[in-house]
Amino acid sequence: MELKKKDIKLLETKKGLISLLQSDNGQLNFVKALRTMKYEKRIEQLQEELIKLQAWISTNKKKVVIVFEGRDAAGKGGAIRRIVEHLNPREYRIVALPKPNEAEDGQWYFQRYVRKLPQEGEIVFFDRSWYNRAVVEPVNGFCTEEQYELFMSEVNDIERMWINSGIYLIKIYFSITKEQQAKRFNDIINSPIKKWKYSSVDKKAQELFDVYSEYKNVMFERTNTELAPWKVIDANKKYKARVESIEHILNMIPYEDKNLRLLKPKNFEEDN
């Protein structure tokens, strides 16, 4: 391939050289390395905007909730990590609640999520959220049909109340194909440092893939409101999904000194 001067400059950086040396089978893959460096540069630009966004939220005592939902192994956690990488840790929280305990089982379903809502000047990221009851719980038999229907009848009103109280609510769904999910599960199972992530729910995800789809579609149909819409992102390519999720967040909140030119979407391709 013929490299432009700006491409060569990217590859001559420390990260660029590392990316180039990590090419497959000992062969220098300039296309893949350059693609990785363009992604890293784009992420860095967007992270600078995220710092501006956080400063605006803090200064103006705003409250932001960002929900990440999606298939198991869709890359929700990885996207959140890149978003918060350079943010002030005192002004954001990541919430990934475990299975409810016995006391929580007897409470109003939304109660434990209400306790995690942001204070003034704070961003809260939900790595899975109350929408467990819309998809994961009914698919796996963790709730009754009555509990499911009660949730679906209440959730839009609850979110409306939160938004009317001054909370910015952003809902993002990472979508992947059955084939891509199987590939990622296989990578996780065979990784000595990632295999702990493979849960009992994950083990049934492939078998129940179509059932998940049915409940997911109903969730979109009934909870994709004008006030709190879903942003569905094709997450089969992790780099692209991370970029798109950050762009969406930045575009959804009217912070000061927003770089509108920077936020014009750019296409990123990757091998996996």
HELIX and SHEET records of a PDB file:
HELIX    1   1 LYS A    5  LEU A   11  1                                   7    
HELIX    2   2 LYS A   14  LEU A   21  1                                   8    
HELIX    3   3 ASP A   24  GLY A   26  5                                   3    
HELIX    4   4 PHE A   30  THR A   59  1                                  30    
HELIX    5   5 LYS A   76  VAL A   84  1                                   9    
HELIX    6   6 PRO A   89  GLU A   91  5                                   3    
HELIX    7   7 GLU A  102  ASP A  105  1                                   4    
HELIX    8   8 GLN A  111  VAL A  114  1                                   4    
HELIX    9   9 TRP A  130  ARG A  133  5                                   4    
HELIX   10  10 VAL A  136  ASN A  140  1                                   5    
HELIX   11  11 GLU A  145  ASN A  164  1                                  20    
HELIX   12  12 LYS A  178  ILE A  189  1                                  12    
HELIX   13  13 LYS A  195  LYS A  197  5                                   3    
HELIX   14  14 SER A  200  ALA A  205  1                                   6    
HELIX   15  15 PHE A  209  THR A  223  1                                  15    
HELIX   16  16 LYS A  238  MET A  252  1                                  15    
SHEET    1   A 5 TYR A  92  VAL A  95  0                                        
SHEET    2   A 5 GLU A 122  ASP A 127  1                                        
SHEET    3   A 5 LYS A  63  GLY A  70  1                                        
SHEET    4   A 5 ILE A 167  SER A 175  1                                        
SHEET    5   A 5 TRP A 230  ASP A 234  1                                        
END                                                                             
